[in-house]
Amino acid sequence: MTKKDDAAKAAANKADMERRIRAKVSCDKAAYSIQWRLLEGAVDEGTLSVAAQILQPHHYDDVETERALDGQCGNPRCAGKLPKP
């Protein structure tokens, strides 16, 4: 390989890495956005269906925890409040 080939390969690797990072950031933003929507109170089946396509299990666990800390039922479809201790 020549130095020119090495430089081209390095540039291609850098471009691929940047593409992967941008894709991950985009996915993280989508997950964050839908998590906030699930924290706002009861959601409809359509919203929950979209969330199921975007969120990983740990994202959903975070939603349940945050809802409980806020005094809401952990199920995003439920508008109920948790009883006061």
HURA-V200405 format. One record per residue. N is the residue number from 1. RES is the residue in one small letter. D_LAST is the distance of its C-alpha to the last C-alpha in Angstrom with 1 decimal. Layout:
n:N res:RES d_last:D_LAST
n:N res:RES d_last:D_LAST
//
This chain:
n:1 res:m d_last:70.4
n:2 res:t d_last:71.4
n:3 res:k d_last:69.5
n:4 res:k d_last:69.3
n:5 res:d d_last:67.7
n:6 res:d d_last:65.2
n:7 res:a d_last:64.3
n:8 res:a d_last:63.9
n:9 res:k d_last:61.7
n:10 res:a d_last:59.5
n:11 res:a d_last:59.2
n:12 res:a d_last:58.2
n:13 res:n d_last:55.6
n:14 res:k d_last:54.2
n:15 res:a d_last:54.1
n:16 res:d d_last:52.4
n:17 res:m d_last:49.7
n:18 res:e d_last:49.1
n:19 res:r d_last:48.9
n:20 res:r d_last:46.3
n:21 res:i d_last:44.2
n:22 res:r d_last:44.4
n:23 res:a d_last:43.3
n:24 res:k d_last:40.3
n:25 res:v d_last:39.3
n:26 res:s d_last:39.7
n:27 res:c d_last:37.4
n:28 res:d d_last:34.8
n:29 res:k d_last:34.9
n:30 res:a d_last:34.6
n:31 res:a d_last:31.5
n:32 res:y d_last:29.9
n:33 res:s d_last:30.7
n:34 res:i d_last:29.4
n:35 res:q d_last:26.1
n:36 res:w d_last:25.6
n:37 res:r d_last:26.5
n:38 res:l d_last:23.9
n:39 res:l d_last:21.2
n:40 res:e d_last:22.3
n:41 res:g d_last:20.7
n:42 res:a d_last:22.2
n:43 res:v d_last:25.6
n:44 res:d d_last:28.6
n:45 res:e d_last:30.2
n:46 res:g d_last:32.9
n:47 res:t d_last:30.7
n:48 res:l d_last:28.9
n:49 res:s d_last:32.4
n:50 res:v d_last:33.5
n:51 res:a d_last:30.5
n:52 res:a d_last:31.4
n:53 res:q d_last:34.9
n:54 res:i d_last:33.9
n:55 res:l d_last:30.8
n:56 res:q d_last:30.9
n:57 res:p d_last:28.2
n:58 res:h d_last:26.7
n:59 res:h d_last:26.6
n:60 res:y d_last:24.6
n:61 res:d d_last:22.2
n:62 res:d d_last:21.7
n:63 res:v d_last:21.0
n:64 res:e d_last:18.3
n:65 res:t d_last:16.6
n:66 res:e d_last:17.1
n:67 res:r d_last:15.8
n:68 res:a d_last:12.5
n:69 res:l d_last:12.3
n:70 res:d d_last:13.2
n:71 res:g d_last:10.4
n:72 res:q d_last:13.2
n:73 res:c d_last:14.1
n:74 res:g d_last:16.2
n:75 res:n d_last:19.2
n:76 res:p d_last:21.3
n:77 res:r d_last:22.8
n:78 res:c d_last:19.6
n:79 res:a d_last:18.6
n:80 res:g d_last:15.3
n:81 res:k d_last:12.0
n:82 res:l d_last:8.9
n:83 res:p d_last:6.3
n:84 res:k d_last:3.8
n:85 res:p d_last:0.0
//
